């Protein structure tokens, strides 16, 4: 049975999946032994391998740098803090609250998806185009609430895809339909 399995694997040639192993104290004999069995052994610790793999994936642009993700986490905490303390008693406060909802939803999606590895770079680019499309639709419909919300989502996804740093504006102008760094109150309800 063993030889049949070995023959079947070898007959697949380069289509055979290669397995990998990590052994910080691997010897040449051990590397050779496992290579004959279809396992490539690396003389490295698991933590060092994970760090090296992360750096390589960052360099290839397949995953965002840890520093950028930390920046986005700080922005999420800052915006959540502002959002919780913002009463919605004017046009500017309501527009800003909806914009912040969009920001926070997009930040949560980006950070969770990246941490869990469930979205690829292409998936985020699709999200970017979708957010841009939805924002354009809402602008045509003159739906102020949805414009504010989708502006927030678009702001975060655009920054994530383009790896743009810098403080994310936390407020939204109720009449000009654009993000702002300061609150414009507008009319009171």
N, CA and C of each residue as an Amber inpcrd file, in Angstrom:
protein
   567
   0.8210000  -1.1850000   0.0000000   0.0000000   0.0000000   0.0000000
   0.8720000   1.2590000   0.0000000   1.9320000   1.2380000   0.7930000
   2.8210000   2.3900000   0.8480000   3.4570000   2.6830000  -0.5010000
   3.9520000   1.6690000  -1.1690000   4.6210000   1.8960000  -2.4520000
   3.6210000   2.3740000  -3.5010000   2.3760000   1.8900000  -3.4370000
   1.3600000   2.3460000  -4.3820000   1.1020000   3.8450000  -4.1870000
   0.9750000   4.2570000  -2.9360000   0.7380000   5.6700000  -2.6290000
   1.9240000   6.5130000  -3.0950000   3.1450000   6.0310000  -2.8180000
   4.3500000   6.7590000  -3.2150000   4.4230000   6.8640000  -4.7320000
   4.1230000   5.7800000  -5.4510000   4.1360000   5.7960000  -6.9140000
   3.0780000   6.7550000  -7.4610000   1.9100000   6.7690000  -6.8360000
   0.8420000   7.6600000  -7.2830000   1.2490000   9.1160000  -7.1100000
   1.8710000   9.4260000  -5.9890000   2.3150000  10.8010000  -5.7520000
   3.3880000  11.2180000  -6.7500000   4.3490000  10.3330000  -6.9930000
   5.4310000  10.6700000  -7.9270000   4.9280000  10.7870000  -9.3620000
   3.8820000  10.0300000  -9.7080000   3.3670000  10.0950000 -11.0680000
   2.6720000  11.4310000 -11.3440000   2.3000000  12.1470000 -10.2900000
   1.6750000  13.4590000 -10.4700000   2.6990000  14.5280000 -10.8630000
   3.9650000  14.2290000 -10.6480000   5.0160000  15.1700000 -11.0280000
   4.8840000  16.5060000 -10.3250000   4.9640000  17.5870000 -11.0990000
   4.9110000  18.9210000 -10.4870000   3.5080000  19.3150000 -10.0270000
   2.5100000  18.4540000 -10.2970000   1.1640000  18.7250000  -9.8160000
   0.9700000  18.2710000  -8.3630000   1.9260000  17.5580000  -7.8370000
   1.8600000  17.1270000  -6.4470000   2.0040000  18.3450000  -5.5480000
   1.1380000  18.4410000  -4.5550000   1.2520000  19.5460000  -3.5960000
   2.4510000  19.2870000  -2.7050000   3.2230000  20.3210000  -2.5090000
   4.3860000  20.2080000  -1.6540000   4.0120000  20.7100000  -0.2690000
   4.3640000  19.9480000   0.7310000   4.1120000  20.3480000   2.1040000
   5.3710000  20.9900000   2.6720000   5.1800000  21.7840000   3.6920000
   6.2930000  22.4780000   4.3130000   6.3190000  22.1730000   5.7980000
   7.5090000  22.2210000   6.3720000   7.6780000  22.0260000   7.7970000
   8.7150000  22.9870000   8.3270000   8.5920000  23.2990000   9.6050000
   9.5320000  24.2050000  10.2570000  10.2230000  23.4480000  11.3720000
  11.5420000  23.5570000  11.4160000  12.3160000  22.8950000  12.4580000
  13.5470000  23.7570000  12.7250000  13.5750000  24.4570000  13.8800000
  14.7090000  25.3400000  14.1510000  16.0400000  24.6050000  14.3020000
  15.9990000  23.2980000  14.5260000  17.2590000  22.5460000  14.6740000
  17.4200000  21.5000000  13.5720000  16.9060000  21.7960000  12.3910000
  16.9930000  20.8530000  11.2640000  18.4430000  20.6520000  10.8270000
  18.7690000  19.3970000  10.5380000  20.0930000  19.0620000  10.0090000
  19.9460000  18.7750000   8.5230000  21.0520000  18.7110000   7.7930000
  20.9930000  18.3970000   6.3630000  20.3670000  17.0260000   6.1380000
  20.6800000  16.0630000   7.0180000  20.0940000  14.7300000   6.8970000
  18.5770000  14.7720000   7.0690000  18.1320000  15.5200000   8.0470000
  16.6970000  15.6130000   8.3100000  15.9830000  16.3150000   7.1520000
  16.6050000  17.3750000   6.6110000  16.0340000  18.0900000   5.4680000
  15.9240000  17.1370000   4.2800000  16.9650000  16.3690000   4.0350000
  16.9820000  15.4070000   2.9270000  15.9330000  14.3150000   3.1310000
  15.8340000  13.7910000   4.3540000  14.8640000  12.7460000   4.6910000
  13.4380000  13.2030000   4.3700000  13.0840000  14.4090000   4.7960000
  11.7260000  14.8940000   4.5860000  11.4860000  15.3230000   3.1450000
  12.5160000  15.7550000   2.4660000  12.3650000  16.1500000   1.0670000
  11.9780000  14.9520000   0.2130000  12.5780000  13.7710000   0.5190000
  12.2370000  12.5410000  -0.1960000  10.7680000  12.1710000  -0.0140000
  10.1600000  12.6520000   1.0460000   8.7550000  12.3540000   1.3470000
   7.8150000  13.4930000   0.9560000   8.3490000  14.4340000   0.1760000
   7.5130000  15.5240000  -0.3340000   7.3070000  16.6780000   0.6290000
   8.1530000  16.7720000   1.6200000   8.0250000  17.8590000   2.5950000
   9.3040000  18.6810000   2.5940000   9.1510000  19.9560000   2.3550000
  10.2960000  20.8550000   2.3750000  10.4250000  21.4110000   3.7860000
  11.5660000  21.1420000   4.4000000  11.8140000  21.5400000   5.7790000
  12.6620000  22.8050000   5.8010000  12.2300000  23.7830000   6.6090000
  12.9660000  25.0310000   6.7680000  13.5590000  25.0760000   8.1680000
  14.8120000  25.4850000   8.2370000  15.4920000  25.6050000   9.5270000
  15.2120000  26.9980000  10.0870000  14.0540000  27.1130000  10.7140000
  13.6070000  28.3940000  11.2470000  12.4970000  28.1270000  12.2660000
  12.3390000  29.0530000  13.2280000  11.2510000  28.9050000  14.1970000
   9.9390000  29.3690000  13.5740000   8.8490000  28.9480000  14.1420000
   7.5520000  29.3090000  13.5950000   7.2960000  30.8180000  13.6420000
   7.7240000  31.4760000  14.6970000   7.5200000  32.9140000  14.8240000
   8.3510000  33.6580000  13.7760000   9.5970000  33.2480000  13.6100000
  10.4560000  33.8920000  12.6180000   9.8940000  33.6840000  11.2090000
   9.3910000  32.5000000  10.9400000   8.8000000  32.2040000   9.6350000
   7.5780000  33.0930000   9.3900000   6.7130000  33.2130000  10.4010000
   5.5110000  34.0450000  10.2620000   5.8890000  35.5040000  10.0150000
   6.8810000  36.0040000  10.7260000   7.3240000  37.3900000  10.5260000
   7.8950000  37.5830000   9.1230000   8.7020000  36.6360000   8.6840000
   9.2920000  36.7270000   7.3450000   8.2090000  36.6770000   6.2730000
   7.2450000  35.7890000   6.4650000   6.1430000  35.6650000   5.5090000
   5.3360000  36.9620000   5.4740000   5.0430000  37.5250000   6.6330000
   4.2900000  38.7860000   6.6910000   5.0410000  39.8960000   5.9520000
   6.3540000  40.0150000   6.1900000   7.1430000  41.0490000   5.5170000
   7.1120000  40.8640000   4.0010000   7.2220000  39.6230000   3.5710000
   7.2110000  39.3430000   2.1310000   5.8570000  39.7100000   1.5170000
   4.7850000  39.3440000   2.1980000   3.4450000  39.6570000   1.6920000
   3.1940000  41.1680000   1.6820000   3.7080000  41.8690000   2.6930000
   3.6050000  43.3320000   2.7220000   4.3730000  43.9370000   1.5490000
   5.5860000  43.4590000   1.3340000   6.4430000  43.9780000   0.2560000
   5.7880000  43.7700000  -1.1100000   5.0920000  42.6490000  -1.2810000
   4.4110000  42.3560000  -2.5430000   3.0720000  43.0900000  -2.6570000
   2.6850000  43.7930000  -1.6080000   1.4260000  44.5460000  -1.6300000
   0.1940000  43.6820000  -1.4690000   0.3780000  42.4380000  -1.0300000
  -0.7590000  41.5350000  -0.8760000  -1.5060000  41.7480000   0.4390000
  -0.8130000  42.2690000   1.4370000  -1.4540000  42.6250000   2.7020000
  -0.9510000  44.0050000   3.1250000  -1.7650000  44.7410000   3.8480000
  -1.3230000  46.0830000   4.2680000  -0.2960000  46.0060000   5.3910000
   0.5830000  46.9840000   5.4650000   1.5750000  47.0100000   6.5470000
   0.9030000  47.1210000   7.9170000   1.5240000  46.5210000   8.9140000
   0.9910000  46.5620000  10.2800000   0.8480000  47.9960000  10.7680000
   1.7740000  48.8560000  10.4130000   1.7080000  50.2590000  10.8340000
   0.4430000  50.9340000  10.2990000   0.0780000  50.6070000   9.0620000
  -1.1100000  51.1960000   8.4540000  -2.3670000  50.7010000   9.1710000
  -2.4050000  49.4180000   9.5060000  -3.5540000  48.8750000  10.2310000
  -3.6650000  49.4920000  11.6270000  -2.5400000  49.7120000  12.2830000
  -2.5480000  50.3710000  13.5960000  -3.0840000  51.7910000  13.4750000
  -2.6810000  52.4800000  12.4160000  -3.1910000  53.8210000  12.1540000
  -4.7160000  53.7960000  12.0050000  -5.2350000  52.8450000  11.2340000
  -6.6860000  52.7470000  11.0360000  -7.4040000  52.4050000  12.3460000
  -6.8010000  51.5750000  13.1810000  -7.4000000  51.2480000  14.4800000
  -7.4850000  52.4970000  15.3610000  -6.4490000  53.3120000  15.3540000
  -6.4820000  54.5640000  16.1280000  -7.5540000  55.5080000  15.5920000
  -7.6730000  55.5720000  14.2680000  -8.7090000  56.4160000  13.6670000
 -10.1030000  55.9200000  14.0620000 -10.2940000  54.6190000  14.0820000
 -11.5960000  54.0490000  14.4660000 -11.9440000  54.4200000  15.9100000
 -10.9680000  54.3190000  16.8060000 -11.2210000  54.6890000  18.2140000
 -11.5490000  56.1770000  18.3340000 -10.8120000  57.0070000  17.6050000
 -11.0490000  58.4570000  17.6480000 -12.4500000  58.7950000  17.1390000
 -12.8300000  58.2240000  16.0160000 -14.1360000  58.5240000  15.4190000
 -15.2660000  57.9670000  16.2910000 -15.0830000  56.7790000  16.8500000
 -16.1020000  56.2010000  17.7430000 -16.3160000  57.0900000  18.9580000
 -15.2430000  57.6280000  19.4890000 -15.3320000  58.5200000  20.6460000
 -16.1330000  59.7810000  20.2980000 -15.8620000  60.3570000  19.1580000
 -16.5870000  61.5500000  18.7000000 -18.0540000  61.1930000  18.4520000
 -18.2760000  60.0520000  17.8210000 -19.6260000  59.6110000  17.4580000
 -20.5120000  59.4190000  18.6870000 -19.9720000  58.8090000  19.7130000
 -20.7400000  58.5450000  20.9350000 -21.1560000  59.8520000  21.6160000
 -20.3220000  60.8640000  21.5490000 -20.5960000  62.1370000  22.2250000
 -21.3550000  63.1450000  21.3690000 -21.7340000  62.7710000  20.1480000
 -22.3730000  63.7100000  19.2240000 -23.8970000  63.5970000  19.3110000
 -24.5320000  64.6200000  19.8650000 -26.0000000  64.6160000  19.8700000
 -26.4790000  65.0550000  18.4800000 -27.6020000  64.5250000  18.0460000
 -28.0820000  64.7780000  16.6930000 -29.2190000  65.8010000  16.7140000
 -28.8870000  67.0520000  17.0430000 -29.9040000  68.0900000  17.2080000
 -29.8880000  69.1460000  16.1060000 -29.0690000  68.9320000  15.0860000
 -29.0110000  69.8930000  13.9710000 -28.6870000  69.1230000  12.6960000
 -28.8600000  69.8230000  11.5750000 -28.5450000  69.1930000  10.2790000
 -27.0960000  68.7140000  10.2240000 -26.1870000  69.5600000  10.7060000
 -24.7630000  69.2160000  10.6770000 -24.4380000  68.0380000  11.5720000
 -25.0600000  67.9940000  12.7370000 -24.8140000  66.8770000  13.6590000
 -25.3940000  65.5730000  13.0940000 -26.5860000  65.6530000  12.5130000
 -27.2110000  64.4510000  11.9310000 -26.3880000  63.9480000  10.7390000
 -25.9880000  64.8560000   9.8470000 -25.1780000  64.4660000   8.6810000
 -23.8540000  63.8700000   9.1400000 -23.2500000  64.4840000  10.1570000
 -21.9740000  63.9700000  10.6700000 -22.1410000  62.6020000  11.3150000
 -23.2500000  62.4070000  12.0280000 -23.5030000  61.1050000  12.6540000
 -23.6580000  60.0110000  11.5940000 -24.3680000  60.3010000  10.5250000
 -24.5430000  59.3090000   9.4490000 -23.2080000  59.0380000   8.7430000
 -22.4510000  60.0880000   8.5270000 -21.1220000  59.9610000   7.9160000
 -20.2300000  59.0920000   8.8090000 -20.2580000  59.3510000  10.1100000
 -19.4610000  58.5720000  11.0620000 -19.9020000  57.1100000  11.0880000
 -21.2070000  56.8630000  10.9370000 -21.6830000  55.4700000  10.8280000
 -21.0020000  54.7860000   9.6490000 -20.9750000  55.4730000   8.5130000
 -20.3170000  54.9120000   7.3310000 -18.8340000  54.6820000   7.5610000
 -18.1820000  55.6550000   8.2050000 -16.7610000  55.5090000   8.5210000
 -16.5280000  54.2830000   9.3950000 -17.2950000  54.1930000  10.4740000
 -17.0900000  53.1100000  11.4430000 -17.4170000  51.7420000  10.8550000
 -18.4870000  51.6540000  10.0530000 -18.8070000  50.3720000   9.4130000
 -17.6980000  49.9360000   8.4640000 -17.1930000  50.8760000   7.6860000
 -16.1190000  50.5420000   6.7390000 -14.8210000  50.1990000   7.4710000
 -14.5010000  50.9430000   8.5280000 -13.2880000  50.6410000   9.3010000
 -13.3890000  49.2560000   9.9290000 -14.5450000  48.9410000  10.4810000
 -14.7270000  47.6180000  11.0790000 -14.5790000  46.5210000  10.0210000
 -15.1680000  46.7330000   8.8620000 -15.0780000  45.7430000   7.7850000
 -13.6330000  45.5670000   7.3220000 -12.9430000  46.6670000   7.1020000
 -11.5530000  46.6150000   6.6260000 -10.6580000  45.9220000   7.6570000
 -10.7570000  46.3380000   8.9030000  -9.8800000  45.7850000   9.9460000
 -10.1820000  44.3190000  10.2290000 -11.4580000  43.9680000  10.3060000
 -11.8230000  42.5710000  10.5690000 -11.4340000  41.6760000   9.3970000
 -11.7640000  42.1010000   8.1890000 -11.4430000  41.2950000   7.0010000
  -9.9480000  41.0950000   6.8370000  -9.1860000  42.1280000   7.1410000
  -7.7350000  42.0430000   7.0230000  -7.1540000  41.1460000   8.1000000
  -7.6260000  41.3190000   9.3320000  -7.1230000  40.5110000  10.4510000
  -7.4200000  39.0330000  10.2400000  -8.6300000  38.7380000   9.7680000
  -9.0150000  37.3380000   9.5540000  -8.5230000  36.7930000   8.2160000
  -8.0860000  37.6820000   7.3350000  -7.5890000  37.2450000   6.0290000
  -8.6840000  36.7540000   5.1020000  -9.9080000  37.2820000   5.2570000
 -11.0150000  36.7770000   4.4440000 -11.2300000  37.5610000   3.1450000
 -10.5220000  38.6710000   2.9990000 -10.6220000  39.4340000   1.7540000
  -9.2300000  39.6380000   1.1770000  -9.1740000  39.5550000  -0.1410000
  -7.9260000  39.8190000  -0.8550000  -7.9310000  41.2740000  -1.3320000
  -6.8060000  41.6880000  -1.8320000  -6.6530000  43.0460000  -2.3540000
  -7.7410000  43.3390000  -3.3970000  -8.0180000  42.3790000  -4.2560000
  -9.0180000  42.5460000  -5.3090000 -10.4090000  42.7580000  -4.7150000
 -10.6980000  42.0830000  -3.5920000 -11.9990000  42.2380000  -2.9390000
 -12.1860000  43.6670000  -2.4410000 -11.1270000  44.2480000  -1.8930000
 -11.2110000  45.6280000  -1.4180000 -11.3510000  46.6010000  -2.5830000
 -10.7330000  46.2870000  -3.7050000 -10.8800000  47.1460000  -4.8830000
 -12.3150000  47.0850000  -5.4060000 -12.9480000  45.9260000  -5.3170000
 -14.3650000  45.7940000  -5.6910000 -15.2240000  46.6050000  -4.7250000
 -14.9200000  46.5150000  -3.4240000 -15.6410000  47.3090000  -2.4200000
 -15.5130000  48.7990000  -2.7160000 -14.3290000  49.2100000  -3.1370000
 -14.0700000  50.6150000  -3.4670000 -14.9760000  51.0690000  -4.6120000
 -15.0180000  50.2840000  -5.6650000 -15.8550000  50.6370000  -6.8210000
 -17.3380000  50.6310000  -6.4440000 -17.7300000  49.6710000  -5.6180000
 -19.1270000  49.5830000  -5.1700000 -19.5040000  50.8040000  -4.3230000
 -18.6540000  51.1970000  -3.3950000 -18.9320000  52.3700000  -2.5610000
 -19.0100000  53.6300000  -3.4160000 -18.1080000  53.7430000  -4.3880000
 -18.1270000  54.8930000  -5.2880000 -19.4250000  54.9190000  -6.0930000
 -19.8490000  53.7650000  -6.5730000 -21.0930000  53.6490000  -7.3450000
 -22.3020000  54.0270000  -6.4880000 -22.3610000  53.4820000  -5.2640000
 -23.4890000  53.7850000  -4.3710000 -23.5250000  55.2640000  -4.0270000
 -22.3780000  55.8680000  -3.7830000 -22.3200000  57.2970000  -3.4760000
 -22.8200000  58.1150000  -4.6620000 -22.4170000  57.7530000  -5.8540000
 -22.8720000  58.4460000  -7.0710000 -24.3870000  58.3360000  -7.2070000
 -24.9390000  57.1540000  -6.9470000 -26.3940000  56.9580000  -7.0050000
 -27.1030000  57.8770000  -6.0120000 -26.5960000  57.9240000  -4.7880000
 -27.2340000  58.7330000  -3.7490000 -27.1330000  60.2270000  -4.0680000
 -26.0310000  60.6400000  -4.6690000 -25.8980000  62.0390000  -5.0830000
 -26.9360000  62.3860000  -6.1480000 -27.1890000  61.4710000  -7.0860000
 -28.2040000  61.7010000  -8.1160000 -29.6070000  61.7560000  -7.5180000
 -29.8300000  60.9650000  -6.4670000 -31.1530000  60.9190000  -5.8330000
 -31.3360000  62.0260000  -4.7930000 -30.2800000  62.7620000  -4.4980000
 -30.3080000  63.8430000  -3.5010000 -30.7750000  63.3410000  -2.1380000
 -30.3460000  62.1460000  -1.7690000 -30.6960000  61.5540000  -0.4760000
 -29.5880000  61.8980000   0.5250000 -29.8140000  62.9750000   1.2950000
 -28.7720000  63.5340000   2.1720000 -28.2400000  62.5190000   3.1820000
 -29.1030000  61.7290000   3.7780000 -28.6840000  60.7500000   4.7830000
 -27.7760000  59.6990000   4.1440000 -28.1950000  59.1700000   3.0210000
 -27.4020000  58.1410000   2.3290000 -26.1130000  58.7270000   1.7440000
 -26.1670000  59.9710000   1.3050000 -24.9500000  60.6210000   0.8020000
 -23.9140000  60.6750000   1.9160000 -24.3380000  61.0840000   3.1060000
 -23.4200000  61.1730000   4.2430000 -22.8650000  59.7890000   4.5870000
 -23.7480000  58.7940000   4.6730000 -23.3140000  57.4360000   5.0320000
 -22.3290000  56.8810000   4.0030000 -22.6740000  56.9350000   2.7320000
 -21.8110000  56.3630000   1.6950000 -20.5380000  57.1780000   1.4980000
 -20.5870000  58.4540000   1.8310000 -19.3570000  59.2590000   1.8090000
 -18.3810000  58.7300000   2.8550000 -18.9000000  58.3580000   4.0240000
 -18.0480000  57.7880000   5.0700000 -17.4440000  56.4600000   4.6460000
 -18.2630000  55.5850000   4.1060000 -17.7540000  54.2820000   3.6530000
 -16.7050000  54.4740000   2.5570000 -17.0230000  55.3430000   1.6060000
 -16.1050000  55.5810000   0.4950000 -14.7860000  56.1570000   0.9930000
 -14.8500000  57.0900000   1.9340000 -13.6410000  57.7270000   2.4770000
 -12.6720000  56.6820000   3.0270000 -13.1870000  55.7400000   3.8070000
 -12.3300000  54.7210000   4.4190000 -11.8040000  53.7380000   3.3790000
 -12.6710000  53.2370000   2.5310000 -12.2450000  52.2260000   1.5540000
 -11.2470000  52.8260000   0.5680000 -11.4820000  54.0730000   0.1700000
 -10.5370000  54.7580000  -0.7300000  -9.1740000  54.8770000  -0.0600000
  -9.1680000  55.3050000   1.1860000  -7.9040000  55.4510000   1.9180000
  -7.2140000  54.0980000   2.0840000  -7.9990000  53.0560000   2.3370000
  -7.4140000  51.7270000   2.5290000  -6.7940000  51.2210000   1.2290000
  -7.5210000  51.3040000   0.1440000  -7.0310000  50.8080000  -1.1510000
  -5.7940000  51.5840000  -1.5950000  -5.7850000  52.8860000  -1.3750000
  -4.6580000  53.7140000  -1.8060000  -3.5920000  53.8630000  -0.7260000
  -3.8370000  53.2620000   0.4560000  -2.9120000  53.3000000   1.6040000
  -2.6020000  54.7450000   2.0150000  -3.6370000  55.5720000   2.0480000
  -3.5060000  56.9760000   2.4050000  -3.5400000  57.1480000   3.9130000
  -2.5080000  57.7800000   4.4360000  -2.4760000  58.1000000   5.8700000
  -2.9170000  59.5400000   6.0590000  -3.0970000  59.9030000   7.2940000
  -3.5460000  61.2470000   7.6420000  -4.8980000  61.1340000   8.3130000
  -5.1750000  62.0380000   9.2220000  -6.4370000  61.9630000   9.9680000
  -7.6540000  61.9110000   9.0380000  -8.5600000  61.0260000   9.3460000
  -9.8020000  60.9220000   8.5830000 -10.7380000  62.0070000   9.1110000
 -11.2680000  62.8710000   8.2380000 -12.2050000  63.8840000   8.7130000
 -13.3740000  63.2210000   9.4490000 -13.7320000  63.7620000  10.6120000
 -14.7550000  63.1240000  11.4480000 -16.1460000  63.7190000  11.2730000
 -16.2540000  64.8140000  10.5230000 -17.5500000  65.4790000  10.3890000
 -17.9350000  65.6010000   8.9220000 -19.1900000  65.9800000   8.6840000
 -19.6990000  66.0740000   7.3180000 -20.5080000  67.3530000   7.1770000
 -20.2510000  68.1010000   6.1010000 -20.9890000  69.3410000   5.8590000
 -22.3930000  68.9850000   5.3780000 -23.4240000  69.4900000   6.0610000
 -24.7910000  69.0750000   5.7250000 -25.3070000  69.6010000   4.3850000
 -24.7210000  70.6730000   3.8660000 -25.2520000  71.2690000   2.6330000
 -24.2940000  71.1350000   1.4430000 -23.0010000  71.0440000   1.7310000
 -22.0240000  70.8960000   0.6430000 -21.6960000  69.4310000   0.3740000
 -22.1880000  68.5440000   1.2250000 -22.0080000  67.0930000   1.0720000
 -20.5440000  66.6970000   0.9050000 -19.7420000  67.1030000   1.8910000
 -18.3340000  66.7080000   1.8620000 -17.8040000  66.5910000   3.2910000
 -16.8010000  65.7480000   3.4900000 -16.2020000  65.5670000   4.8150000
 -15.5000000  66.8420000   5.2850000 -15.5140000  67.0460000   6.6100000
 -14.8800000  68.2020000   7.2290000 -14.1310000  67.7780000   8.4840000
 -13.1740000  68.5980000   8.8830000 -12.4530000  68.3200000  10.1240000
 -13.1380000  68.9580000  11.3280000 -14.0460000  69.9210000  11.0860000
 -14.7680000  70.5930000  12.1720000 -16.2710000  70.4540000  11.9540000
 -16.9970000  70.4820000  13.0520000 -18.4600000  70.3780000  12.9900000
 -19.0850000  71.6720000  12.5120000 -19.9580000  71.5670000  11.5090000
 -20.8100000  72.6750000  11.0590000 -22.2090000  72.2920000  11.5210000
 -22.8020000  73.0870000  12.4010000 -24.0990000  72.7050000  12.9840000
 -25.2510000  72.7710000  12.0000000 -25.3630000  73.8340000  11.2410000
 -26.4920000  73.9700000  10.3220000 -27.7720000  74.2930000  11.0610000
 -28.8970000  74.0760000  10.4020000 -30.2060000  74.3640000  11.0020000
 -30.4810000  73.4030000  12.1460000 -31.2040000  73.9160000  13.1420000
 -31.5960000  73.0780000  14.2800000 -32.9770000  72.5160000  14.0030000
 -33.2070000  71.2940000  14.4010000 -34.5170000  70.6470000  14.1750000
 -35.6230000  71.3840000  14.8650000
